[in-house]
Amino acid sequence: MNYRIIANETALQHFINWLPECNEHEQYYLCLLARSKYLQGTVHTMKADKQ
């Protein structure tokens, strides 16, 4: 498996810096959802490692 999840580390860091600070009992929850049907016709491709 050799996935590239983060395509632009600078944009990710900019987003992280944009987020407000969490209070003592708060935290961020981020999810990454991707479906190959949304990537058709783009330079990004997804292939399953399990068949």
mmCIF entry with sequence, helices, sheets and N, C-alpha, C, O atoms, coordinates in Angstrom:
data_MODEL
# 
_entry.id   MODEL 
# 
_entity.id                         1 
_entity.type                       polymer 
_entity.pdbx_number_of_molecules   1 
# 
_entity_poly.entity_id                      1 
_entity_poly.type                           'polypeptide(L)' 
_entity_poly.nstd_linkage                   no 
_entity_poly.nstd_monomer                   no 
_entity_poly.pdbx_seq_one_letter_code       MNYRIIANETALQHFINWLPECNEHEQYYLCLLARSKYLQGTVHTMKADKQ 
_entity_poly.pdbx_seq_one_letter_code_can   MNYRIIANETALQHFINWLPECNEHEQYYLCLLARSKYLQGTVHTMKADKQ 
_entity_poly.pdbx_strand_id                 A 
# 
loop_
_entity_poly_seq.entity_id 
_entity_poly_seq.num 
_entity_poly_seq.mon_id 
_entity_poly_seq.hetero 
1 1  MET n 
1 2  ASN n 
1 3  TYR n 
1 4  ARG n 
1 5  ILE n 
1 6  ILE n 
1 7  ALA n 
1 8  ASN n 
1 9  GLU n 
1 10 THR n 
1 11 ALA n 
1 12 LEU n 
1 13 GLN n 
1 14 HIS n 
1 15 PHE n 
1 16 ILE n 
1 17 ASN n 
1 18 TRP n 
1 19 LEU n 
1 20 PRO n 
1 21 GLU n 
1 22 CYS n 
1 23 ASN n 
1 24 GLU n 
1 25 HIS n 
1 26 GLU n 
1 27 GLN n 
1 28 TYR n 
1 29 TYR n 
1 30 LEU n 
1 31 CYS n 
1 32 LEU n 
1 33 LEU n 
1 34 ALA n 
1 35 ARG n 
1 36 SER n 
1 37 LYS n 
1 38 TYR n 
1 39 LEU n 
1 40 GLN n 
1 41 GLY n 
1 42 THR n 
1 43 VAL n 
1 44 HIS n 
1 45 THR n 
1 46 MET n 
1 47 LYS n 
1 48 ALA n 
1 49 ASP n 
1 50 LYS n 
1 51 GLN n 
# 
_struct_asym.id          A 
_struct_asym.entity_id   1 
# 
loop_
_struct_conf.conf_type_id 
_struct_conf.id 
_struct_conf.pdbx_PDB_helix_id 
_struct_conf.beg_label_comp_id 
_struct_conf.beg_label_asym_id 
_struct_conf.beg_label_seq_id 
_struct_conf.pdbx_beg_PDB_ins_code 
_struct_conf.end_label_comp_id 
_struct_conf.end_label_asym_id 
_struct_conf.end_label_seq_id 
_struct_conf.pdbx_end_PDB_ins_code 
_struct_conf.beg_auth_comp_id 
_struct_conf.beg_auth_asym_id 
_struct_conf.beg_auth_seq_id 
_struct_conf.end_auth_comp_id 
_struct_conf.end_auth_asym_id 
_struct_conf.end_auth_seq_id 
_struct_conf.pdbx_PDB_helix_class 
_struct_conf.details 
_struct_conf.pdbx_PDB_helix_length 
HELX_P HELX_P1 AA1 GLU A 9  ? TRP A 18 ? GLU A 9  TRP A 18 1 ? 10 
HELX_P HELX_P2 AA2 SER A 36 ? TYR A 38 ? SER A 36 TYR A 38 5 ? 3  
# 
_struct_conf_type.id          HELX_P 
_struct_conf_type.criteria    ? 
_struct_conf_type.reference   ? 
# 
loop_
_atom_site.group_PDB 
_atom_site.id 
_atom_site.type_symbol 
_atom_site.label_atom_id 
_atom_site.label_alt_id 
_atom_site.label_comp_id 
_atom_site.label_asym_id 
_atom_site.label_entity_id 
_atom_site.label_seq_id 
_atom_site.pdbx_PDB_ins_code 
_atom_site.Cartn_x 
_atom_site.Cartn_y 
_atom_site.Cartn_z 
_atom_site.occupancy 
_atom_site.B_iso_or_equiv 
_atom_site.pdbx_formal_charge 
_atom_site.auth_seq_id 
_atom_site.auth_comp_id 
_atom_site.auth_asym_id 
_atom_site.auth_atom_id 
_atom_site.pdbx_PDB_model_num 
ATOM 1   N N  . MET A 1 1  ? 0.840   -1.185 0.000   1.00 0.00 ? 1  MET A N  1 
ATOM 2   C CA . MET A 1 1  ? 0.000   0.000  0.000   1.00 0.00 ? 1  MET A CA 1 
ATOM 3   C C  . MET A 1 1  ? 0.884   1.247  0.000   1.00 0.00 ? 1  MET A C  1 
ATOM 4   O O  . MET A 1 1  ? 1.822   1.366  0.788   1.00 0.00 ? 1  MET A O  1 
ATOM 5   N N  . ASN A 1 2  ? 0.570   2.141  -0.876  1.00 0.00 ? 2  ASN A N  1 
ATOM 6   C CA . ASN A 1 2  ? 1.305   3.393  -0.940  1.00 0.00 ? 2  ASN A CA 1 
ATOM 7   C C  . ASN A 1 2  ? 0.322   4.503  -1.290  1.00 0.00 ? 2  ASN A C  1 
ATOM 8   O O  . ASN A 1 2  ? 0.241   4.930  -2.442  1.00 0.00 ? 2  ASN A O  1 
ATOM 9   N N  . TYR A 1 3  ? -0.421  4.966  -0.294  1.00 0.00 ? 3  TYR A N  1 
ATOM 10  C CA . TYR A 1 3  ? -1.432  5.990  -0.506  1.00 0.00 ? 3  TYR A CA 1 
ATOM 11  C C  . TYR A 1 3  ? -0.852  7.370  -0.231  1.00 0.00 ? 3  TYR A C  1 
ATOM 12  O O  . TYR A 1 3  ? -0.007  7.540  0.648   1.00 0.00 ? 3  TYR A O  1 
ATOM 13  N N  . ARG A 1 4  ? -1.306  8.328  -0.977  1.00 0.00 ? 4  ARG A N  1 
ATOM 14  C CA . ARG A 1 4  ? -0.943  9.727  -0.718  1.00 0.00 ? 4  ARG A CA 1 
ATOM 15  C C  . ARG A 1 4  ? -2.223  10.436 -0.290  1.00 0.00 ? 4  ARG A C  1 
ATOM 16  O O  . ARG A 1 4  ? -3.021  10.848 -1.131  1.00 0.00 ? 4  ARG A O  1 
ATOM 17  N N  . ILE A 1 5  ? -2.414  10.576 1.010   1.00 0.00 ? 5  ILE A N  1 
ATOM 18  C CA . ILE A 1 5  ? -3.629  11.161 1.568   1.00 0.00 ? 5  ILE A CA 1 
ATOM 19  C C  . ILE A 1 5  ? -3.584  12.685 1.467   1.00 0.00 ? 5  ILE A C  1 
ATOM 20  O O  . ILE A 1 5  ? -4.581  13.314 1.113   1.00 0.00 ? 5  ILE A O  1 
ATOM 21  N N  . ILE A 1 6  ? -2.451  13.267 1.771   1.00 0.00 ? 6  ILE A N  1 
ATOM 22  C CA . ILE A 1 6  ? -2.312  14.723 1.767   1.00 0.00 ? 6  ILE A CA 1 
ATOM 23  C C  . ILE A 1 6  ? -1.612  15.135 0.475   1.00 0.00 ? 6  ILE A C  1 
ATOM 24  O O  . ILE A 1 6  ? -0.444  14.811 0.259   1.00 0.00 ? 6  ILE A O  1 
ATOM 25  N N  . ALA A 1 7  ? -2.338  15.852 -0.377  1.00 0.00 ? 7  ALA A N  1 
ATOM 26  C CA . ALA A 1 7  ? -1.778  16.266 -1.666  1.00 0.00 ? 7  ALA A CA 1 
ATOM 27  C C  . ALA A 1 7  ? -1.064  17.611 -1.569  1.00 0.00 ? 7  ALA A C  1 
ATOM 28  O O  . ALA A 1 7  ? -0.157  17.886 -2.355  1.00 0.00 ? 7  ALA A O  1 
ATOM 29  N N  . ASN A 1 8  ? -1.464  18.453 -0.613  1.00 0.00 ? 8  ASN A N  1 
ATOM 30  C CA . ASN A 1 8  ? -0.881  19.785 -0.487  1.00 0.00 ? 8  ASN A CA 1 
ATOM 31  C C  . ASN A 1 8  ? -0.665  20.081 0.993   1.00 0.00 ? 8  ASN A C  1 
ATOM 32  O O  . ASN A 1 8  ? -1.581  20.524 1.685   1.00 0.00 ? 8  ASN A O  1 
ATOM 33  N N  . GLU A 1 9  ? 0.549   19.832 1.471   1.00 0.00 ? 9  GLU A N  1 
ATOM 34  C CA . GLU A 1 9  ? 0.837   20.011 2.893   1.00 0.00 ? 9  GLU A CA 1 
ATOM 35  C C  . GLU A 1 9  ? 0.750   21.476 3.320   1.00 0.00 ? 9  GLU A C  1 
ATOM 36  O O  . GLU A 1 9  ? 0.402   21.765 4.465   1.00 0.00 ? 9  GLU A O  1 
ATOM 37  N N  . THR A 1 10 ? 1.056   22.388 2.426   1.00 0.00 ? 10 THR A N  1 
ATOM 38  C CA . THR A 1 10 ? 0.957   23.812 2.743   1.00 0.00 ? 10 THR A CA 1 
ATOM 39  C C  . THR A 1 10 ? -0.493  24.207 2.991   1.00 0.00 ? 10 THR A C  1 
ATOM 40  O O  . THR A 1 10 ? -0.782  24.945 3.934   1.00 0.00 ? 10 THR A O  1 
ATOM 41  N N  . ALA A 1 11 ? -1.401  23.725 2.157   1.00 0.00 ? 11 ALA A N  1 
ATOM 42  C CA . ALA A 1 11 ? -2.829  24.019 2.339   1.00 0.00 ? 11 ALA A CA 1 
ATOM 43  C C  . ALA A 1 11 ? -3.341  23.397 3.631   1.00 0.00 ? 11 ALA A C  1 
ATOM 44  O O  . ALA A 1 11 ? -4.151  24.007 4.330   1.00 0.00 ? 11 ALA A O  1 
ATOM 45  N N  . LEU A 1 12 ? -2.883  22.199 3.956   1.00 0.00 ? 12 LEU A N  1 
ATOM 46  C CA . LEU A 1 12 ? -3.285  21.552 5.212   1.00 0.00 ? 12 LEU A CA 1 
ATOM 47  C C  . LEU A 1 12 ? -2.808  22.371 6.407   1.00 0.00 ? 12 LEU A C  1 
ATOM 48  O O  . LEU A 1 12 ? -3.573  22.603 7.343   1.00 0.00 ? 12 LEU A O  1 
ATOM 49  N N  . GLN A 1 13 ? -1.565  22.805 6.383   1.00 0.00 ? 13 GLN A N  1 
ATOM 50  C CA . GLN A 1 13 ? -1.034  23.600 7.490   1.00 0.00 ? 13 GLN A CA 1 
ATOM 51  C C  . GLN A 1 13 ? -1.776  24.924 7.614   1.00 0.00 ? 13 GLN A C  1 
ATOM 52  O O  . GLN A 1 13 ? -2.021  25.392 8.726   1.00 0.00 ? 13 GLN A O  1 
ATOM 53  N N  . HIS A 1 14 ? -2.131  25.526 6.502   1.00 0.00 ? 14 HIS A N  1 
ATOM 54  C CA . HIS A 1 14 ? -2.912  26.772 6.512   1.00 0.00 ? 14 HIS A CA 1 
ATOM 55  C C  . HIS A 1 14 ? -4.277  26.530 7.166   1.00 0.00 ? 14 HIS A C  1 
ATOM 56  O O  . HIS A 1 14 ? -4.741  27.350 7.958   1.00 0.00 ? 14 HIS A O  1 
ATOM 57  N N  . PHE A 1 15 ? -4.913  25.412 6.838   1.00 0.00 ? 15 PHE A N  1 
ATOM 58  C CA . PHE A 1 15 ? -6.204  25.062 7.439   1.00 0.00 ? 15 PHE A CA 1 
ATOM 59  C C  . PHE A 1 15 ? -6.062  24.832 8.942   1.00 0.00 ? 15 PHE A C  1 
ATOM 60  O O  . PHE A 1 15 ? -6.887  25.314 9.718   1.00 0.00 ? 15 PHE A O  1 
ATOM 61  N N  . ILE A 1 16 ? -5.039  24.112 9.357   1.00 0.00 ? 16 ILE A N  1 
ATOM 62  C CA . ILE A 1 16 ? -4.821  23.840 10.785  1.00 0.00 ? 16 ILE A CA 1 
ATOM 63  C C  . ILE A 1 16 ? -4.596  25.143 11.546  1.00 0.00 ? 16 ILE A C  1 
ATOM 64  O O  . ILE A 1 16 ? -5.130  25.324 12.640  1.00 0.00 ? 16 ILE A O  1 
ATOM 65  N N  . ASN A 1 17 ? -3.818  26.039 10.978  1.00 0.00 ? 17 ASN A N  1 
ATOM 66  C CA . ASN A 1 17 ? -3.565  27.333 11.629  1.00 0.00 ? 17 ASN A CA 1 
ATOM 67  C C  . ASN A 1 17 ? -4.822  28.188 11.702  1.00 0.00 ? 17 ASN A C  1 
ATOM 68  O O  . ASN A 1 17 ? -4.955  29.017 12.602  1.00 0.00 ? 17 ASN A O  1 
ATOM 69  N N  . TRP A 1 18 ? -5.742  27.997 10.767  1.00 0.00 ? 18 TRP A N  1 
ATOM 70  C CA . TRP A 1 18 ? -6.996  28.752 10.724  1.00 0.00 ? 18 TRP A CA 1 
ATOM 71  C C  . TRP A 1 18 ? -7.960  28.322 11.838  1.00 0.00 ? 18 TRP A C  1 
ATOM 72  O O  . TRP A 1 18 ? -8.777  29.123 12.292  1.00 0.00 ? 18 TRP A O  1 
ATOM 73  N N  . LEU A 1 19 ? -7.867  27.074 12.271  1.00 0.00 ? 19 LEU A N  1 
ATOM 74  C CA . LEU A 1 19 ? -8.780  26.561 13.294  1.00 0.00 ? 19 LEU A CA 1 
ATOM 75  C C  . LEU A 1 19 ? -8.575  27.290 14.619  1.00 0.00 ? 19 LEU A C  1 
ATOM 76  O O  . LEU A 1 19 ? -7.439  27.575 14.999  1.00 0.00 ? 19 LEU A O  1 
ATOM 77  N N  . PRO A 1 20 ? -9.668  27.594 15.328  1.00 0.00 ? 20 PRO A N  1 
ATOM 78  C CA . PRO A 1 20 ? -9.522  28.232 16.644  1.00 0.00 ? 20 PRO A CA 1 
ATOM 79  C C  . PRO A 1 20 ? -8.987  27.229 17.664  1.00 0.00 ? 20 PRO A C  1 
ATOM 80  O O  . PRO A 1 20 ? -9.126  26.017 17.497  1.00 0.00 ? 20 PRO A O  1 
ATOM 81  N N  . GLU A 1 21 ? -8.380  27.749 18.709  1.00 0.00 ? 21 GLU A N  1 
ATOM 82  C CA . GLU A 1 21 ? -7.864  26.895 19.778  1.00 0.00 ? 21 GLU A CA 1 
ATOM 83  C C  . GLU A 1 21 ? -9.023  26.208 20.497  1.00 0.00 ? 21 GLU A C  1 
ATOM 84  O O  . GLU A 1 21 ? -10.077 26.808 20.705  1.00 0.00 ? 21 GLU A O  1 
ATOM 85  N N  . CYS A 1 22 ? -8.823  24.970 20.867  1.00 0.00 ? 22 CYS A N  1 
ATOM 86  C CA . CYS A 1 22 ? -9.838  24.228 21.622  1.00 0.00 ? 22 CYS A CA 1 
ATOM 87  C C  . CYS A 1 22 ? -9.721  24.563 23.107  1.00 0.00 ? 22 CYS A C  1 
ATOM 88  O O  . CYS A 1 22 ? -8.637  24.847 23.615  1.00 0.00 ? 22 CYS A O  1 
ATOM 89  N N  . ASN A 1 23 ? -10.852 24.524 23.780  1.00 0.00 ? 23 ASN A N  1 
ATOM 90  C CA . ASN A 1 23 ? -10.854 24.667 25.230  1.00 0.00 ? 23 ASN A CA 1 
ATOM 91  C C  . ASN A 1 23 ? -10.407 23.355 25.862  1.00 0.00 ? 23 ASN A C  1 
ATOM 92  O O  . ASN A 1 23 ? -10.119 22.384 25.164  1.00 0.00 ? 23 ASN A O  1 
ATOM 93  N N  . GLU A 1 24 ? -10.353 23.339 27.182  1.00 0.00 ? 24 GLU A N  1 
ATOM 94  C CA . GLU A 1 24 ? -9.806  22.189 27.907  1.00 0.00 ? 24 GLU A CA 1 
ATOM 95  C C  . GLU A 1 24 ? -10.511 20.877 27.565  1.00 0.00 ? 24 GLU A C  1 
ATOM 96  O O  . GLU A 1 24 ? -9.849  19.848 27.422  1.00 0.00 ? 24 GLU A O  1 
ATOM 97  N N  . HIS A 1 25 ? -11.819 20.892 27.433  1.00 0.00 ? 25 HIS A N  1 
ATOM 98  C CA . HIS A 1 25 ? -12.571 19.657 27.195  1.00 0.00 ? 25 HIS A CA 1 
ATOM 99  C C  . HIS A 1 25 ? -13.119 19.587 25.772  1.00 0.00 ? 25 HIS A C  1 
ATOM 100 O O  . HIS A 1 25 ? -14.154 18.963 25.534  1.00 0.00 ? 25 HIS A O  1 
ATOM 101 N N  . GLU A 1 26 ? -12.439 20.214 24.844  1.00 0.00 ? 26 GLU A N  1 
ATOM 102 C CA . GLU A 1 26 ? -12.850 20.187 23.443  1.00 0.00 ? 26 GLU A CA 1 
ATOM 103 C C  . GLU A 1 26 ? -11.747 19.543 22.611  1.00 0.00 ? 26 GLU A C  1 
ATOM 104 O O  . GLU A 1 26 ? -10.578 19.518 22.997  1.00 0.00 ? 26 GLU A O  1 
ATOM 105 N N  . GLN A 1 27 ? -12.150 19.031 21.475  1.00 0.00 ? 27 GLN A N  1 
ATOM 106 C CA . GLN A 1 27 ? -11.184 18.483 20.531  1.00 0.00 ? 27 GLN A CA 1 
ATOM 107 C C  . GLN A 1 27 ? -11.795 18.492 19.136  1.00 0.00 ? 27 GLN A C  1 
ATOM 108 O O  . GLN A 1 27 ? -13.015 18.564 18.985  1.00 0.00 ? 27 GLN A O  1 
ATOM 109 N N  . TYR A 1 28 ? -10.958 18.420 18.137  1.00 0.00 ? 28 TYR A N  1 
ATOM 110 C CA . TYR A 1 28 ? -11.432 18.366 16.759  1.00 0.00 ? 28 TYR A CA 1 
ATOM 111 C C  . TYR A 1 28 ? -11.579 16.918 16.335  1.00 0.00 ? 28 TYR A C  1 
ATOM 112 O O  . TYR A 1 28 ? -10.806 16.053 16.746  1.00 0.00 ? 28 TYR A O  1 
ATOM 113 N N  . TYR A 1 29 ? -12.570 16.669 15.515  1.00 0.00 ? 29 TYR A N  1 
ATOM 114 C CA . TYR A 1 29 ? -12.796 15.347 14.940  1.00 0.00 ? 29 TYR A CA 1 
ATOM 115 C C  . TYR A 1 29 ? -12.868 15.528 13.427  1.00 0.00 ? 29 TYR A C  1 
ATOM 116 O O  . TYR A 1 29 ? -13.793 16.166 12.924  1.00 0.00 ? 29 TYR A O  1 
ATOM 117 N N  . LEU A 1 30 ? -11.923 14.983 12.713  1.00 0.00 ? 30 LEU A N  1 
ATOM 118 C CA . LEU A 1 30 ? -11.879 15.101 11.258  1.00 0.00 ? 30 LEU A CA 1 
ATOM 119 C C  . LEU A 1 30 ? -12.022 13.730 10.633  1.00 0.00 ? 30 LEU A C  1 
ATOM 120 O O  . LEU A 1 30 ? -11.468 12.748 11.129  1.00 0.00 ? 30 LEU A O  1 
ATOM 121 N N  . CYS A 1 31 ? -12.763 13.668 9.549   1.00 0.00 ? 31 CYS A N  1 
ATOM 122 C CA . CYS A 1 31 ? -12.944 12.419 8.806   1.00 0.00 ? 31 CYS A CA 1 
ATOM 123 C C  . CYS A 1 31 ? -12.544 12.639 7.357   1.00 0.00 ? 31 CYS A C  1 
ATOM 124 O O  . CYS A 1 31 ? -12.798 13.694 6.776   1.00 0.00 ? 31 CYS A O  1 
ATOM 125 N N  . LEU A 1 32 ? -11.933 11.651 6.806   1.00 0.00 ? 32 LEU A N  1 
ATOM 126 C CA . LEU A 1 32 ? -11.606 11.673 5.389   1.00 0.00 ? 32 LEU A CA 1 
ATOM 127 C C  . LEU A 1 32 ? -12.481 10.642 4.699   1.00 0.00 ? 32 LEU A C  1 
ATOM 128 O O  . LEU A 1 32 ? -12.388 9.446  4.973   1.00 0.00 ? 32 LEU A O  1 
ATOM 129 N N  . LEU A 1 33 ? -13.324 11.115 3.809   1.00 0.00 ? 33 LEU A N  1 
ATOM 130 C CA . LEU A 1 33 ? -14.204 10.232 3.055   1.00 0.00 ? 33 LEU A CA 1 
ATOM 131 C C  . LEU A 1 33 ? -13.917 10.428 1.582   1.00 0.00 ? 33 LEU A C  1 
ATOM 132 O O  . LEU A 1 33 ? -13.887 11.557 1.091   1.00 0.00 ? 33 LEU A O  1 
ATOM 133 N N  . ALA A 1 34 ? -13.708 9.344  0.887   1.00 0.00 ? 34 ALA A N  1 
ATOM 134 C CA . ALA A 1 34 ? -13.442 9.444  -0.549  1.00 0.00 ? 34 ALA A CA 1 
ATOM 135 C C  . ALA A 1 34 ? -14.099 8.279  -1.261  1.00 0.00 ? 34 ALA A C  1 
ATOM 136 O O  . ALA A 1 34 ? -14.116 7.151  -0.769  1.00 0.00 ? 34 ALA A O  1 
ATOM 137 N N  . ARG A 1 35 ? -14.636 8.577  -2.420  1.00 0.00 ? 35 ARG A N  1 
ATOM 138 C CA . ARG A 1 35 ? -15.236 7.546  -3.263  1.00 0.00 ? 35 ARG A CA 1 
ATOM 139 C C  . ARG A 1 35 ? -14.668 7.703  -4.659  1.00 0.00 ? 35 ARG A C  1 
ATOM 140 O O  . ARG A 1 35 ? -14.575 8.813  -5.183  1.00 0.00 ? 35 ARG A O  1 
ATOM 141 N N  . SER A 1 36 ? -14.294 6.602  -5.248  1.00 0.00 ? 36 SER A N  1 
ATOM 142 C CA . SER A 1 36 ? -13.649 6.660  -6.554  1.00 0.00 ? 36 SER A CA 1 
ATOM 143 C C  . SER A 1 36 ? -14.553 7.266  -7.618  1.00 0.00 ? 36 SER A C  1 
ATOM 144 O O  . SER A 1 36 ? -14.047 7.852  -8.576  1.00 0.00 ? 36 SER A O  1 
ATOM 145 N N  . LYS A 1 37 ? -15.871 7.148  -7.486  1.00 0.00 ? 37 LYS A N  1 
ATOM 146 C CA . LYS A 1 37 ? -16.757 7.703  -8.512  1.00 0.00 ? 37 LYS A CA 1 
ATOM 147 C C  . LYS A 1 37 ? -16.658 9.224  -8.588  1.00 0.00 ? 37 LYS A C  1 
ATOM 148 O O  . LYS A 1 37 ? -16.948 9.807  -9.633  1.00 0.00 ? 37 LYS A O  1 
ATOM 149 N N  . TYR A 1 38 ? -16.254 9.873  -7.499  1.00 0.00 ? 38 TYR A N  1 
ATOM 150 C CA . TYR A 1 38 ? -16.096 11.321 -7.518  1.00 0.00 ? 38 TYR A CA 1 
ATOM 151 C C  . TYR A 1 38 ? -14.751 11.747 -8.102  1.00 0.00 ? 38 TYR A C  1 
ATOM 152 O O  . TYR A 1 38 ? -14.550 12.925 -8.398  1.00 0.00 ? 38 TYR A O  1 
ATOM 153 N N  . LEU A 1 39 ? -13.845 10.815 -8.267  1.00 0.00 ? 39 LEU A N  1 
ATOM 154 C CA . LEU A 1 39 ? -12.515 11.132 -8.770  1.00 0.00 ? 39 LEU A CA 1 
ATOM 155 C C  . LEU A 1 39 ? -12.352 10.823 -10.250 1.00 0.00 ? 39 LEU A C  1 
ATOM 156 O O  . LEU A 1 39 ? -11.288 11.082 -10.811 1.00 0.00 ? 39 LEU A O  1 
ATOM 157 N N  . GLN A 1 40 ? -13.359 10.284 -10.887 1.00 0.00 ? 40 GLN A N  1 
ATOM 158 C CA . GLN A 1 40 ? -13.248 9.924  -12.293 1.00 0.00 ? 40 GLN A CA 1 
ATOM 159 C C  . GLN A 1 40 ? -12.998 11.165 -13.135 1.00 0.00 ? 40 GLN A C  1 
ATOM 160 O O  . GLN A 1 40 ? -13.638 12.200 -12.950 1.00 0.00 ? 40 GLN A O  1 
ATOM 161 N N  . GLY A 1 41 ? -12.066 11.045 -14.054 1.00 0.00 ? 41 GLY A N  1 
ATOM 162 C CA . GLY A 1 41 ? -11.742 12.158 -14.933 1.00 0.00 ? 41 GLY A CA 1 
ATOM 163 C C  . GLY A 1 41 ? -10.801 13.178 -14.318 1.00 0.00 ? 41 GLY A C  1 
ATOM 164 O O  . GLY A 1 41 ? -10.583 14.240 -14.902 1.00 0.00 ? 41 GLY A O  1 
ATOM 165 N N  . THR A 1 42 ? -10.241 12.882 -13.156 1.00 0.00 ? 42 THR A N  1 
ATOM 166 C CA . THR A 1 42 ? -9.282  13.785 -12.523 1.00 0.00 ? 42 THR A CA 1 
ATOM 167 C C  . THR A 1 42 ? -7.910  13.131 -12.538 1.00 0.00 ? 42 THR A C  1 
ATOM 168 O O  . THR A 1 42 ? -7.771  11.970 -12.924 1.00 0.00 ? 42 THR A O  1 
ATOM 169 N N  . VAL A 1 43 ? -6.910  13.871 -12.123 1.00 0.00 ? 43 VAL A N  1 
ATOM 170 C CA . VAL A 1 43 ? -5.559  13.318 -12.067 1.00 0.00 ? 43 VAL A CA 1 
ATOM 171 C C  . VAL A 1 43 ? -5.384  12.415 -10.848 1.00 0.00 ? 43 VAL A C  1 
ATOM 172 O O  . VAL A 1 43 ? -4.434  11.635 -10.788 1.00 0.00 ? 43 VAL A O  1 
ATOM 173 N N  . HIS A 1 44 ? -6.285  12.514 -9.884  1.00 0.00 ? 44 HIS A N  1 
ATOM 174 C CA . HIS A 1 44 ? -6.212  11.685 -8.680  1.00 0.00 ? 44 HIS A CA 1 
ATOM 175 C C  . HIS A 1 44 ? -6.968  10.387 -8.923  1.00 0.00 ? 44 HIS A C  1 
ATOM 176 O O  . HIS A 1 44 ? -8.081  10.399 -9.447  1.00 0.00 ? 44 HIS A O  1 
ATOM 177 N N  . THR A 1 45 ? -6.374  9.293  -8.548  1.00 0.00 ? 45 THR A N  1 
ATOM 178 C CA . THR A 1 45 ? -7.038  8.003  -8.715  1.00 0.00 ? 45 THR A CA 1 
ATOM 179 C C  . THR A 1 45 ? -6.975  7.234  -7.411  1.00 0.00 ? 45 THR A C  1 
ATOM 180 O O  . THR A 1 45 ? -6.055  7.410  -6.612  1.00 0.00 ? 45 THR A O  1 
ATOM 181 N N  . MET A 1 46 ? -7.948  6.393  -7.209  1.00 0.00 ? 46 MET A N  1 
ATOM 182 C CA . MET A 1 46 ? -7.980  5.511  -6.050  1.00 0.00 ? 46 MET A CA 1 
ATOM 183 C C  . MET A 1 46 ? -8.116  4.092  -6.548  1.00 0.00 ? 46 MET A C  1 
ATOM 184 O O  . MET A 1 46 ? -8.915  3.807  -7.441  1.00 0.00 ? 46 MET A O  1 
ATOM 185 N N  . LYS A 1 47 ? -7.338  3.211  -5.971  1.00 0.00 ? 47 LYS A N  1 
ATOM 186 C CA . LYS A 1 47 ? -7.451  1.800  -6.289  1.00 0.00 ? 47 LYS A CA 1 
ATOM 187 C C  . LYS A 1 47 ? -7.492  1.040  -4.978  1.00 0.00 ? 47 LYS A C  1 
ATOM 188 O O  . LYS A 1 47 ? -6.725  1.324  -4.058  1.00 0.00 ? 47 LYS A O  1 
ATOM 189 N N  . ALA A 1 48 ? -8.380  0.087  -4.899  1.00 0.00 ? 48 ALA A N  1 
ATOM 190 C CA . ALA A 1 48 ? -8.500  -0.711 -3.683  1.00 0.00 ? 48 ALA A CA 1 
ATOM 191 C C  . ALA A 1 48 ? -7.306  -1.648 -3.571  1.00 0.00 ? 48 ALA A C  1 
ATOM 192 O O  . ALA A 1 48 ? -6.847  -2.208 -4.566  1.00 0.00 ? 48 ALA A O  1 
ATOM 193 N N  . ASP A 1 49 ? -6.812  -1.812 -2.355  1.00 0.00 ? 49 ASP A N  1 
ATOM 194 C CA . ASP A 1 49 ? -5.726  -2.764 -2.159  1.00 0.00 ? 49 ASP A CA 1 
ATOM 195 C C  . ASP A 1 49 ? -6.275  -4.158 -1.883  1.00 0.00 ? 49 ASP A C  1 
ATOM 196 O O  . ASP A 1 49 ? -5.510  -5.120 -1.800  1.00 0.00 ? 49 ASP A O  1 
ATOM 197 N N  . LYS A 1 50 ? -7.591  -4.277 -1.740  1.00 0.00 ? 50 LYS A N  1 
ATOM 198 C CA . LYS A 1 50 ? -8.238  -5.571 -1.505  1.00 0.00 ? 50 LYS A CA 1 
ATOM 199 C C  . LYS A 1 50 ? -9.277  -5.783 -2.586  1.00 0.00 ? 50 LYS A C  1 
ATOM 200 O O  . LYS A 1 50 ? -10.031 -4.868 -2.920  1.00 0.00 ? 50 LYS A O  1 
ATOM 201 N N  . GLN A 1 51 ? -9.317  -6.954 -3.118  1.00 0.00 ? 51 GLN A N  1 
ATOM 202 C CA . GLN A 1 51 ? -10.268 -7.255 -4.195  1.00 0.00 ? 51 GLN A CA 1 
ATOM 203 C C  . GLN A 1 51 ? -11.280 -8.268 -3.727  1.00 0.00 ? 51 GLN A C  1 
ATOM 204 O O  . GLN A 1 51 ? -12.167 -8.653 -4.488  1.00 0.00 ? 51 GLN A O  1 
# 
